[in-house]
Amino acid sequence: MLELLKDIAQCVALCISIALNSILTYLIMTKSNSKMGSYKYIMMYMSLSALCYSVLGLIDLLSYSSCFSVYVKNSTAVFNPEIMIYLMSFICAFYFFFASLIAVHFVYRYNALKYGPNWAYFKGKFLFCWFLISPILYVNWTLNCLLVFQPNENSTEFLRKRMENDFGVNVDDITYIIAEFYPMDRNGIRTPSFWTFFSGINFLVMTVASLIVILAFGFKCYYEMTRVVMPGRNYSITQKLLQTQLFRALVFQTLIPLIIMYLPLFVLFIFPMFNIDLGFAHYVSISISLYPALDALPNLLFIRDYRDGLYNILKKPHETTLKSFEPYSIRRGSRVTSATRSTVHLS
Protein backbone atom coordinates (compact mmCIF):
# COMPACT_ATOMS: atom_id res chain seq x y z
CA MET A 1 0.00 0.00 0.00
CA LEU A 2 2.81 2.39 0.91
CA GLU A 3 4.59 1.55 -2.34
CA LEU A 4 1.45 2.40 -4.33
CA LEU A 5 0.98 5.64 -2.38
CA LYS A 6 4.56 6.63 -3.10
CA ASP A 7 4.19 5.97 -6.84
CA ILE A 8 0.97 8.02 -6.99
CA ALA A 9 2.51 10.90 -5.00
CA GLN A 10 5.55 11.01 -7.28
CA CYS A 11 3.45 11.08 -10.46
CA VAL A 12 1.10 13.78 -9.12
CA ALA A 13 4.05 15.85 -7.87
CA LEU A 14 5.74 15.53 -11.27
CA CYS A 15 2.69 16.91 -13.10
CA ILE A 16 2.19 19.77 -10.63
CA SER A 17 5.87 20.65 -10.68
CA ILE A 18 6.04 20.84 -14.48
CA ALA A 19 2.94 23.07 -14.57
CA LEU A 20 3.87 25.46 -11.73
CA ASN A 21 7.57 25.82 -12.55
CA SER A 22 6.80 26.39 -16.24
CA ILE A 23 4.30 29.11 -15.31
CA LEU A 24 6.72 30.68 -12.83
CA THR A 25 9.53 30.73 -15.41
CA TYR A 26 7.22 32.44 -17.89
CA LEU A 27 6.12 35.02 -15.30
CA ILE A 28 9.71 35.74 -14.26
CA MET A 29 10.59 36.40 -17.89
CA THR A 30 7.57 38.60 -18.64
CA LYS A 31 6.22 40.08 -15.39
CA SER A 32 9.26 40.79 -13.18
CA ASN A 33 9.47 44.25 -11.65
CA SER A 34 12.37 46.28 -13.05
CA LYS A 35 13.61 46.95 -9.50
CA MET A 36 14.45 43.26 -8.99
CA GLY A 37 17.74 43.64 -10.82
CA SER A 38 19.79 40.45 -11.17
CA TYR A 39 17.66 38.62 -8.60
CA LYS A 40 15.17 37.58 -11.31
CA TYR A 41 17.93 35.55 -12.98
CA ILE A 42 18.59 33.68 -9.73
CA MET A 43 14.87 32.97 -9.39
CA MET A 44 14.69 31.70 -12.96
CA TYR A 45 17.79 29.56 -12.36
CA MET A 46 16.08 28.01 -9.33
CA SER A 47 12.81 27.44 -11.15
CA LEU A 48 14.43 25.73 -14.15
CA SER A 49 16.56 23.58 -11.82
CA ALA A 50 13.47 22.45 -9.90
CA LEU A 51 11.80 21.63 -13.20
CA CYS A 52 14.76 19.51 -14.26
CA TYR A 53 14.93 17.75 -10.88
CA SER A 54 11.21 16.92 -10.94
CA VAL A 55 11.61 15.16 -14.30
CA LEU A 56 14.63 13.16 -13.15
CA GLY A 57 13.89 12.57 -9.49
CA LEU A 58 11.65 9.50 -9.42
CA ILE A 59 13.84 7.53 -6.99
CA ASP A 60 13.46 5.62 -3.70
CA LEU A 61 15.52 5.67 -0.51
CA LEU A 62 16.63 3.05 1.99
CA SER A 63 18.47 3.63 5.26
CA TYR A 64 19.38 0.31 6.80
CA SER A 65 21.83 -0.42 9.59
CA SER A 66 25.20 0.89 8.37
CA CYS A 67 24.16 1.87 4.86
CA PHE A 68 22.21 4.49 2.95
CA SER A 69 20.93 3.48 -0.47
CA VAL A 70 19.13 5.12 -3.38
CA TYR A 71 17.40 2.77 -5.80
CA VAL A 72 14.97 2.57 -8.69
CA LYS A 73 12.98 -0.41 -9.94
CA ASN A 74 14.16 -1.74 -13.27
CA SER A 75 10.55 -2.24 -14.35
CA THR A 76 9.85 1.51 -14.09
CA ALA A 77 13.27 2.77 -15.16
CA VAL A 78 13.47 4.62 -18.47
CA PHE A 79 17.02 3.44 -19.20
CA ASN A 80 19.00 0.27 -18.64
CA PRO A 81 20.78 -0.28 -15.27
CA GLU A 82 24.18 0.85 -16.59
CA ILE A 83 22.77 4.28 -17.47
CA MET A 84 20.55 4.49 -14.39
CA ILE A 85 23.61 4.21 -12.13
CA TYR A 86 24.89 7.48 -13.60
CA LEU A 87 21.45 9.08 -13.64
CA MET A 88 20.87 8.36 -9.93
CA SER A 89 24.23 9.95 -9.12
CA PHE A 90 23.16 13.07 -11.01
CA ILE A 91 19.83 13.12 -9.15
CA CYS A 92 21.41 12.77 -5.70
CA ALA A 93 23.73 15.71 -6.39
CA PHE A 94 20.71 18.04 -6.65
CA TYR A 95 20.63 17.97 -2.83
CA PHE A 96 23.70 20.22 -2.69
CA PHE A 97 22.76 22.12 -5.82
CA PHE A 98 19.56 23.44 -4.23
CA ALA A 99 21.10 23.93 -0.77
CA SER A 100 23.91 26.09 -2.16
CA LEU A 101 21.56 27.97 -4.48
CA ILE A 102 19.31 28.92 -1.55
CA ALA A 103 22.43 30.12 0.30
CA VAL A 104 23.30 32.31 -2.72
CA HIS A 105 19.72 33.63 -2.63
CA PHE A 106 20.20 34.87 0.93
CA VAL A 107 23.60 36.41 0.20
CA TYR A 108 22.09 38.36 -2.68
CA ARG A 109 18.98 39.40 -0.75
CA TYR A 110 21.11 40.80 2.09
CA ASN A 111 23.39 42.79 -0.19
CA ALA A 112 20.45 43.98 -2.30
CA LEU A 113 18.78 45.28 0.86
CA LYS A 114 21.96 46.95 2.06
CA TYR A 115 23.43 48.27 -1.20
CA GLY A 116 20.49 48.19 -3.60
CA PRO A 117 19.31 45.67 -6.23
CA ASN A 118 22.11 46.64 -8.63
CA TRP A 119 24.89 45.49 -6.30
CA ALA A 120 28.08 45.58 -8.37
CA TYR A 121 29.23 42.11 -7.34
CA PHE A 122 26.11 40.51 -8.79
CA LYS A 123 26.61 41.78 -12.32
CA GLY A 124 28.50 40.57 -15.37
CA LYS A 125 31.34 38.17 -14.66
CA PHE A 126 30.59 38.27 -10.92
CA LEU A 127 27.05 37.01 -11.54
CA PHE A 128 28.49 34.13 -13.57
CA CYS A 129 30.83 33.25 -10.66
CA TRP A 130 27.91 33.16 -8.22
CA PHE A 131 26.06 30.84 -10.58
CA LEU A 132 29.09 28.51 -10.63
CA ILE A 133 28.92 27.72 -6.89
CA SER A 134 25.98 25.31 -7.19
CA PRO A 135 27.37 23.40 -10.22
CA ILE A 136 30.73 22.98 -8.44
CA LEU A 137 29.07 21.36 -5.40
CA TYR A 138 26.87 19.38 -7.77
CA VAL A 139 29.89 17.93 -9.57
CA ASN A 140 31.60 17.26 -6.22
CA TRP A 141 28.77 15.05 -4.97
CA THR A 142 28.19 13.43 -8.36
CA LEU A 143 31.80 12.24 -8.33
CA ASN A 144 31.35 10.94 -4.77
CA CYS A 145 28.40 8.84 -5.91
CA LEU A 146 30.13 7.57 -9.04
CA LEU A 147 33.46 6.73 -7.42
CA VAL A 148 32.52 5.61 -3.90
CA PHE A 149 28.88 4.51 -3.78
CA GLN A 150 28.91 1.80 -6.41
CA PRO A 151 27.19 -1.57 -5.73
CA ASN A 152 28.95 -4.93 -5.50
CA GLU A 153 28.05 -8.54 -4.72
CA ASN A 154 28.45 -8.09 -0.95
CA SER A 155 26.22 -5.01 -0.86
CA THR A 156 23.60 -6.78 -2.96
CA GLU A 157 23.43 -9.68 -0.51
CA PHE A 158 23.42 -7.25 2.39
CA LEU A 159 20.29 -5.53 1.02
CA ARG A 160 18.49 -8.64 -0.21
CA LYS A 161 16.70 -9.64 3.00
CA ARG A 162 15.71 -6.10 3.99
CA MET A 163 14.33 -5.27 0.55
CA GLU A 164 12.33 -8.49 0.44
CA ASN A 165 10.90 -8.25 3.96
CA ASP A 166 10.14 -4.53 4.11
CA PHE A 167 9.22 -3.64 0.53
CA GLY A 168 8.53 -6.97 -1.16
CA VAL A 169 11.17 -6.14 -3.76
CA ASN A 170 13.78 -8.50 -5.15
CA VAL A 171 17.14 -6.75 -5.01
CA ASP A 172 17.99 -8.27 -8.41
CA ASP A 173 15.12 -6.25 -9.91
CA ILE A 174 16.46 -2.86 -8.87
CA THR A 175 19.37 -0.58 -9.74
CA TYR A 176 20.97 1.12 -6.76
CA ILE A 177 23.88 3.07 -5.39
CA ILE A 178 24.89 2.59 -1.78
CA ALA A 179 26.93 4.32 0.92
CA GLU A 180 27.99 1.35 3.04
CA PHE A 181 30.00 2.61 6.01
CA TYR A 182 30.89 -0.83 7.44
CA PRO A 183 31.26 -3.26 4.52
CA MET A 184 32.08 -6.90 5.08
CA ASP A 185 35.66 -7.97 4.34
CA ARG A 186 36.85 -11.34 3.04
CA ASN A 187 36.77 -12.81 6.54
CA GLY A 188 33.14 -11.87 7.07
CA ILE A 189 34.00 -9.04 9.48
CA ARG A 190 32.51 -5.59 9.06
CA THR A 191 35.14 -2.83 9.09
CA PRO A 192 34.85 0.94 8.51
CA SER A 193 35.27 2.07 4.91
CA PHE A 194 37.71 4.97 4.67
CA TRP A 195 36.36 6.38 1.42
CA THR A 196 32.73 6.09 2.48
CA PHE A 197 33.47 7.94 5.72
CA PHE A 198 35.47 10.50 3.74
CA SER A 199 32.39 11.07 1.58
CA GLY A 200 30.28 11.28 4.73
CA ILE A 201 32.53 14.04 6.09
CA ASN A 202 32.31 15.76 2.71
CA PHE A 203 28.52 15.54 3.01
CA LEU A 204 28.62 17.06 6.50
CA VAL A 205 30.91 19.92 5.54
CA MET A 206 28.87 21.00 2.49
CA THR A 207 25.55 20.67 4.34
CA VAL A 208 26.65 22.53 7.46
CA ALA A 209 28.37 25.25 5.41
CA SER A 210 25.19 25.84 3.39
CA LEU A 211 23.03 25.96 6.53
CA ILE A 212 25.40 28.40 8.28
CA VAL A 213 25.28 30.76 5.29
CA ILE A 214 21.48 30.49 5.10
CA LEU A 215 20.97 31.16 8.82
CA ALA A 216 23.60 33.92 9.09
CA PHE A 217 22.40 35.87 6.08
CA GLY A 218 18.78 35.09 6.92
CA PHE A 219 19.15 36.96 10.22
CA LYS A 220 21.08 39.73 8.44
CA CYS A 221 18.25 40.03 5.92
CA TYR A 222 15.70 40.27 8.71
CA TYR A 223 17.70 43.04 10.38
CA GLU A 224 18.01 44.99 7.12
CA MET A 225 14.28 44.47 6.43
CA THR A 226 13.42 46.17 9.72
CA ARG A 227 15.48 49.16 8.56
CA VAL A 228 13.94 49.22 5.07
CA VAL A 229 10.34 49.35 6.32
CA MET A 230 11.18 51.84 9.08
CA PRO A 231 9.31 55.16 8.57
CA GLY A 232 11.54 57.96 7.37
CA ARG A 233 14.02 55.72 5.55
CA ASN A 234 14.97 56.73 2.01
CA TYR A 235 12.98 53.99 0.29
CA SER A 236 9.90 54.36 -1.88
CA ILE A 237 6.71 52.50 -0.98
CA THR A 238 7.23 50.37 -4.08
CA GLN A 239 10.69 49.32 -2.91
CA LYS A 240 9.49 48.56 0.61
CA LEU A 241 6.62 46.37 -0.63
CA LEU A 242 8.78 44.57 -3.17
CA GLN A 243 11.58 43.84 -0.71
CA THR A 244 9.07 42.58 1.86
CA GLN A 245 7.44 40.27 -0.68
CA LEU A 246 10.77 38.91 -1.90
CA PHE A 247 11.97 38.25 1.64
CA ARG A 248 8.76 36.46 2.65
CA ALA A 249 8.88 34.32 -0.49
CA LEU A 250 12.51 33.41 0.17
CA VAL A 251 11.82 32.45 3.80
CA PHE A 252 9.06 30.03 2.79
CA GLN A 253 11.11 28.82 -0.18
CA THR A 254 13.77 27.87 2.38
CA LEU A 255 11.48 26.31 5.00
CA ILE A 256 9.80 23.97 2.51
CA PRO A 257 12.93 22.05 1.40
CA LEU A 258 14.46 22.32 4.88
CA ILE A 259 11.51 20.43 6.41
CA ILE A 260 10.64 17.95 3.68
CA MET A 261 14.05 17.27 2.13
CA TYR A 262 17.26 18.57 3.75
CA LEU A 263 16.73 17.59 7.40
CA PRO A 264 15.20 14.13 6.68
CA LEU A 265 17.94 13.27 4.17
CA PHE A 266 20.61 14.59 6.52
CA VAL A 267 19.36 12.27 9.29
CA LEU A 268 19.01 9.30 6.93
CA PHE A 269 22.57 9.69 5.69
CA ILE A 270 24.31 10.45 9.00
CA PHE A 271 22.75 7.79 11.25
CA PRO A 272 24.20 4.83 9.31
CA MET A 273 27.66 6.25 10.10
CA PHE A 274 26.89 5.23 13.69
CA ASN A 275 25.30 1.92 12.60
CA ILE A 276 21.83 3.12 13.67
CA ASP A 277 18.87 1.69 11.76
CA LEU A 278 16.06 4.07 10.77
CA GLY A 279 12.74 2.96 9.37
CA PHE A 280 11.18 6.05 7.78
CA ALA A 281 13.16 6.21 4.52
CA HIS A 282 10.10 5.36 2.42
CA TYR A 283 8.23 8.36 3.82
CA VAL A 284 11.16 10.60 2.92
CA SER A 285 10.97 9.27 -0.65
CA ILE A 286 7.43 10.64 -0.78
CA SER A 287 8.29 13.97 0.86
CA ILE A 288 11.25 14.81 -1.40
CA SER A 289 9.17 14.05 -4.48
CA LEU A 290 6.84 16.87 -3.36
CA TYR A 291 9.61 19.46 -3.15
CA PRO A 292 9.72 20.57 -6.83
CA ALA A 293 5.92 20.88 -6.84
CA LEU A 294 5.92 23.09 -3.73
CA ASP A 295 9.03 25.11 -4.56
CA ALA A 296 7.28 27.50 -6.97
CA LEU A 297 4.35 28.30 -4.64
CA PRO A 298 6.03 30.95 -2.40
CA ASN A 299 7.04 33.06 -5.40
CA LEU A 300 3.64 32.67 -7.05
CA LEU A 301 1.72 33.51 -3.87
CA PHE A 302 3.86 36.15 -2.14
CA ILE A 303 5.25 38.22 -5.03
CA ARG A 304 2.47 40.41 -6.31
CA ASP A 305 3.61 40.70 -9.95
CA TYR A 306 3.57 36.92 -10.28
CA ARG A 307 0.40 36.49 -8.25
CA ASP A 308 -1.49 38.88 -10.52
CA GLY A 309 0.06 37.23 -13.58
CA LEU A 310 -1.10 33.81 -12.35
CA TYR A 311 -4.58 35.24 -11.71
CA ASN A 312 -4.75 36.56 -15.28
CA ILE A 313 -3.67 33.17 -16.64
CA LEU A 314 -6.31 31.29 -14.61
CA LYS A 315 -9.20 33.76 -14.93
CA LYS A 316 -12.10 33.19 -17.25
CA PRO A 317 -11.89 35.05 -20.60
CA HIS A 318 -14.91 37.28 -19.88
CA GLU A 319 -13.64 38.42 -16.45
CA THR A 320 -12.11 41.87 -16.12
CA THR A 321 -8.47 42.31 -15.18
CA LEU A 322 -9.01 45.00 -12.56
CA LYS A 323 -6.37 43.57 -10.23
CA SER A 324 -3.64 43.94 -12.81
CA PHE A 325 -4.38 47.68 -13.07
CA GLU A 326 -3.94 48.38 -9.38
CA PRO A 327 -0.81 50.42 -8.67
CA TYR A 328 2.03 48.42 -7.16
CA SER A 329 2.35 50.77 -4.21
CA ILE A 330 -1.24 50.29 -2.99
CA ARG A 331 -2.02 47.23 -0.91
CA ARG A 332 -4.87 44.88 -1.64
CA GLY A 333 -7.92 45.55 0.41
CA SER A 334 -7.32 49.32 0.57
CA ARG A 335 -10.24 51.47 -0.56
CA VAL A 336 -9.13 53.16 -3.75
CA THR A 337 -11.57 55.04 -5.92
CA SER A 338 -11.46 55.08 -9.68
CA ALA A 339 -10.36 58.70 -9.63
CA THR A 340 -7.51 57.93 -7.26
CA ARG A 341 -6.43 54.97 -9.36
CA SER A 342 -6.38 57.09 -12.51
CA THR A 343 -4.41 59.82 -10.74
CA VAL A 344 -1.80 57.35 -9.56
CA HIS A 345 -1.27 55.94 -13.03
CA LEU A 346 -0.88 59.35 -14.60
CA SER A 347 1.80 60.44 -12.15
TARACOR-V485521 format. One record per residue. RES is the residue in three letters. OMEGA is omega in degrees with one decimal (* if undefined). NEAR is the number of other ideal C-beta (glycine too) atoms within 10 Angstrom. D_LAST is the distance of its C-alpha to the last C-alpha in Angstrom with 2 decimals. Layout:
RES&OMEGA&NEAR&D_LAST + RES&OMEGA&NEAR&D_LAST
This chain:
MET&179.6&5&61.67 + LEU&178.5&12&59.51 + GLU&178.6&14&59.77 + LEU&178.8&8&58.57 + LEU&179.8&12&55.67 + LYS&-179.6&18&54.64 + ASP&179.5&16&54.77 + ILE&-179.3&11&52.68 + ALA&-179.8&16&50.06 + GLN&180.0&20&49.81 + CYS&178.5&12&49.42 + VAL&179.5&13&46.76 + ALA&178.7&22&44.85 + LEU&-179.0&17&45.09 + CYS&-179.9&11&43.55 + ILE&-178.8&17&40.70 + SER&179.8&24&40.03 + ILE&-178.6&16&39.89 + ALA&-174.2&12&37.46 + LEU&-179.0&23&35.05 + ASN&175.1&25&35.10 + SER&177.9&14&34.66 + ILE&-179.6&18&31.59 + LEU&178.6&26&30.17 + THR&178.0&18&30.87 + TYR&-178.9&16&29.09 + LEU&177.1&25&25.97 + ILE&-178.7&25&26.02 + MET&-170.4&10&26.23 + THR&-171.9&10&23.51 + LYS&-176.1&18&21.08 + SER&176.1&19&21.04 + ASN&-177.5&20&17.92 + SER&-178.5&7&17.69 + LYS&178.9&17&18.13 + MET&-179.2&19&21.57 + GLY&-176.7&18&23.19 + SER&-175.9&19&26.91 + TYR&-179.2&22&27.20 + LYS&178.9&16&26.49 + TYR&176.2&17&29.67 + ILE&178.9&22&31.69 + MET&178.4&25&30.54 + MET&177.0&17&31.51 + TYR&-179.9&17&34.77 + MET&-178.2&25&35.55 + SER&179.6&23&34.80 + LEU&177.9&15&36.99 + SER&177.7&19&39.71 + ALA&178.2&27&39.81 + LEU&178.4&19&40.09 + CYS&-179.3&16&42.98 + TYR&-178.1&21&44.68 + SER&179.3&24&44.54 + VAL&-175.8&12&46.38 + LEU&-162.2&14&49.00 + GLY&177.9&22&49.44 + LEU&-176.4&20&51.96 + ILE&177.2&22&54.51 + ASP&-177.5&24&56.67 + LEU&174.3&21&57.65 + LEU&172.7&23&60.93 + SER&-172.1&25&61.71 + TYR&175.9&20&65.45 + SER&-176.1&18&67.66 + SER&-178.4&22&67.19 + CYS&172.1&22&64.96 + PHE&-174.0&27&61.44 + SER&172.6&26&61.21 + VAL&-175.9&21&58.63 + TYR&175.1&24&60.07 + VAL&179.1&22&59.45 + LYS&179.2&18&61.91 + ASN&-178.1&15&63.41 + SER&-179.8&7&63.32 + THR&-177.8&11&59.51 + ALA&-179.9&17&58.87 + VAL&-176.5&10&57.38 + PHE&179.1&13&59.41 + ASN&-174.8&10&62.92 + PRO&-178.7&13&63.69 + GLU&178.8&8&63.80 + ILE&-177.7&12&60.18 + MET&175.8&22&59.05 + ILE&179.0&19&60.31 + TYR&-177.6&14&57.79 + LEU&178.7&16&55.01 + MET&176.2&23&55.50 + SER&177.8&20&55.33 + PHE&-179.1&18&51.98 + ILE&-178.2&21&50.73 + CYS&-177.1&22&51.95 + ALA&177.2&21&50.15 + PHE&177.7&24&46.75 + TYR&-178.8&24&47.38 + PHE&177.3&24&46.76 + PHE&-178.5&23&44.13 + PHE&179.9&23&41.80 + ALA&-179.7&24&42.83 + SER&179.9&21&42.05 + LEU&175.1&23&38.77 + ILE&177.2&23&37.59 + ALA&177.0&24&38.73 + VAL&175.3&21&36.64 + HIS&-176.0&25&33.62 + PHE&177.5&22&34.11 + VAL&179.6&22&34.72 + TYR&-177.6&25&31.44 + ARG&179.7&25&29.46 + TYR&-177.7&22&31.00 + ASN&175.4&19&30.34 + ALA&177.3&23&26.76 + LEU&-175.1&23&26.22 + LYS&-174.1&14&28.11 + TYR&-177.8&12&27.13 + GLY&-175.5&12&23.92 + PRO&-179.1&22&23.66 + ASN&178.7&11&24.81 + TRP&-171.1&20&28.12 + ALA&-176.2&10&30.43 + TYR&173.2&15&33.34 + PHE&178.6&22&31.61 + LYS&173.1&12&31.05 + GLY&-176.8&10&33.43 + LYS&178.6&7&37.08 + PHE&177.7&13&36.36 + LEU&178.0&16&34.45 + PHE&179.5&9&37.50 + CYS&177.5&11&39.80 + TRP&179.5&18&37.96 + PHE&-179.1&14&38.31 + LEU&-175.4&10&42.03 + ILE&-178.4&16&42.82 + SER&176.7&23&42.93 + PRO&178.9&14&45.05 + ILE&177.6&11&47.48 + LEU&178.1&22&48.13 + TYR&179.1&21&48.31 + VAL&178.4&13&51.02 + ASN&-175.9&13&52.80 + TRP&175.1&21&53.28 + THR&179.2&20&54.04 + LEU&175.3&14&56.90 + ASN&-178.2&24&58.12 + CYS&-176.6&22&58.39 + LEU&-173.9&16&60.06 + LEU&-172.5&11&62.53 + VAL&-169.1&20&63.39 + PHE&-178.8&24&62.70 + GLN&-178.8&13&64.86 + PRO&174.0&20&67.31 + ASN&-176.7&11&71.09 + GLU&-180.0&7&74.18 + ASN&-179.8&14&74.38 + SER&177.9&21&70.77 + THR&177.9&15&71.26 + GLU&178.8&11&74.30 + PHE&-177.7&24&72.53 + LEU&-169.3&23&69.77 + ARG&-175.4&14&72.06 + LYS&-177.9&11&73.23 + ARG&-179.8&17&69.86 + MET&-179.1&22&68.09 + GLU&-175.7&12&70.86 + ASN&-173.0&9&71.14 + ASP&-172.8&14&67.48 + PHE&-178.7&19&65.74 + GLY&-176.4&8&68.63 + VAL&175.1&19&67.75 + ASN&-176.1&12&70.32 + VAL&177.1&20&69.29 + ASP&-178.4&9&70.69 + ASP&179.2&11&68.04 + ILE&170.7&24&65.05 + THR&-173.3&21&63.54 + TYR&165.4&23&62.57 + ILE&-170.4&25&61.84 + ILE&171.2&24&63.15 + ALA&-177.8&26&62.86 + GLU&-172.2&24&66.40 + PHE&179.6&21&66.85 + TYR&-179.5&19&70.59 + PRO&-179.4&17&72.13 + MET&178.8&14&75.82 + ASP&-176.8&10&78.09 + ARG&-179.6&6&81.31 + ASN&179.6&6&83.29 + GLY&179.9&7&81.12 + ILE&179.5&8&79.57 + ARG&-179.1&15&75.84 + THR&-179.6&11&74.61 + PRO&177.3&12&71.13 + SER&-176.9&17&69.41 + PHE&-174.8&9&68.19 + TRP&177.2&12&65.58 + THR&176.7&22&64.22 + PHE&175.4&15&63.86 + PHE&177.1&12&62.29 + SER&177.0&21&59.68 + GLY&177.0&20&59.27 + ILE&175.5&10&58.56 + ASN&177.1&16&56.10 + PHE&-179.7&21&54.40 + LEU&-176.6&14&54.31 + VAL&-178.1&10&52.94 + MET&179.7&18&50.03 + THR&-178.2&19&49.17 + VAL&179.1&11&49.39 + ALA&179.2&15&47.46 + SER&-179.5&22&44.56 + LEU&179.0&17&44.59 + ILE&179.0&11&44.73 + VAL&-179.2&18&41.67 + ILE&-178.1&22&39.77 + LEU&-177.7&13&40.80 + ALA&-178.3&14&40.37 + PHE&172.7&20&36.88 + GLY&177.1&20&35.98 + PHE&176.6&12&36.77 + LYS&177.7&17&34.99 + CYS&-179.9&26&31.84 + TYR&178.8&13&32.17 + TYR&179.9&12&32.61 + GLU&178.0&19&29.54 + MET&178.7&19&27.50 + THR&177.6&9&28.58 + ARG&-179.2&11&27.26 + VAL&-176.2&18&23.87 + VAL&-179.5&14&23.17 + MET&178.5&10&24.75 + PRO&178.3&4&22.67 + GLY&178.5&5&21.96 + ARG&-174.7&10&22.02 + ASN&176.7&6&19.69 + TYR&176.7&16&17.93 + SER&178.1&11&14.42 + ILE&178.2&12&14.56 + THR&-180.0&13&14.00 + GLN&-179.3&19&16.97 + LYS&-179.7&16&19.05 + LEU&-178.7&18&18.81 + LEU&-179.8&23&19.52 + GLN&177.7&22&22.41 + THR&179.9&14&23.84 + GLN&180.0&20&23.88 + LEU&-179.5&26&25.48 + PHE&178.4&21&28.04 + ARG&179.2&15&29.03 + ALA&-178.6&21&29.47 + LEU&178.5&23&31.58 + VAL&-179.3&17&33.74 + PHE&177.7&15&34.65 + GLN&175.4&21&35.06 + THR&-177.4&20&37.62 + LEU&-177.1&11&39.40 + ILE&179.4&18&40.11 + PRO&179.6&22&42.21 + LEU&-176.5&16&43.63 + ILE&-171.3&12&45.16 + ILE&-178.0&18&46.20 + MET&-170.2&23&47.09 + TYR&-177.5&22&47.38 + LEU&177.7&14&49.41 + PRO&179.7&21&51.76 + LEU&178.1&22&52.46 + PHE&179.5&18&52.96 + VAL&-178.3&15&55.57 + LEU&-178.0&18&57.24 + PHE&-174.4&20&57.67 + ILE&-174.5&17&58.76 + PHE&176.3&16&61.31 + PRO&176.1&24&63.68 + MET&179.1&19&64.03 + PHE&178.1&8&65.93 + ASN&179.2&13&67.74 + ILE&-176.7&12&65.98 + ASP&176.2&12&65.69 + LEU&-173.9&17&62.50 + GLY&-176.7&9&62.34 + PHE&-176.8&13&58.68 + ALA&-178.2&21&57.87 + HIS&178.9&17&57.58 + TYR&177.8&14&54.85 + VAL&175.5&20&52.90 + SER&178.6&23&53.24 + ILE&-175.0&19&51.39 + SER&-178.2&18&48.69 + ILE&176.5&23&47.82 + SER&179.2&25&47.59 + LEU&-173.1&19&44.73 + TYR&-179.0&22&42.68 + PRO&179.9&29&41.00 + ALA&-178.2&22&40.12 + LEU&-172.5&20&38.50 + ASP&-176.3&26&36.85 + ALA&-172.9&27&33.79 + LEU&-179.3&16&33.10 + PRO&179.3&20&31.34 + ASN&-179.3&26&28.68 + LEU&-174.8&17&28.30 + LEU&-173.5&15&28.17 + PHE&-178.2&19&26.35 + ILE&-167.9&25&23.58 + ARG&-179.5&18&20.87 + ASP&-178.8&19&19.95 + TYR&178.2&26&23.66 + ARG&177.9&18&24.31 + ASP&177.1&19&21.87 + GLY&177.4&21&23.31 + LEU&178.5&21&26.78 + TYR&-178.7&13&26.00 + ASN&177.2&14&24.96 + ILE&-174.7&10&28.17 + LEU&-174.8&9&30.36 + LYS&176.2&13&28.99 + LYS&-175.4&5&31.02 + PRO&-175.1&4&30.06 + HIS&-179.9&5&29.59 + GLU&177.6&11&27.23 + THR&-179.4&8&23.54 + THR&-176.7&10&21.05 + LEU&-175.9&8&18.85 + LYS&-177.6&14&18.84 + SER&179.9&13&17.39 + PHE&178.3&11&14.20 + GLU&179.4&17&13.64 + PRO&-175.5&14&10.93 + TYR&-174.0&16&13.02 + SER&-179.7&13&12.52 + ILE&-175.2&15&14.01 + ARG&172.3&11&17.76 + ARG&177.5&9&19.93 + GLY&178.4&6&21.77 + SER&-177.0&8&19.20 + ARG&-178.2&6&18.97 + VAL&179.9&14&15.59 + THR&179.6&8&15.71 + SER&179.7&7&14.52 + ALA&178.9&8&12.54 + THR&-178.3&13&10.81 + ARG&179.3&15&10.27 + SER&179.9&11&8.85 + THR&-179.6&12&6.40 + VAL&-177.6&14&5.40 + HIS&-178.8&10&5.51 + LEU&-177.4&6&3.79 + SER&*&6&0.00
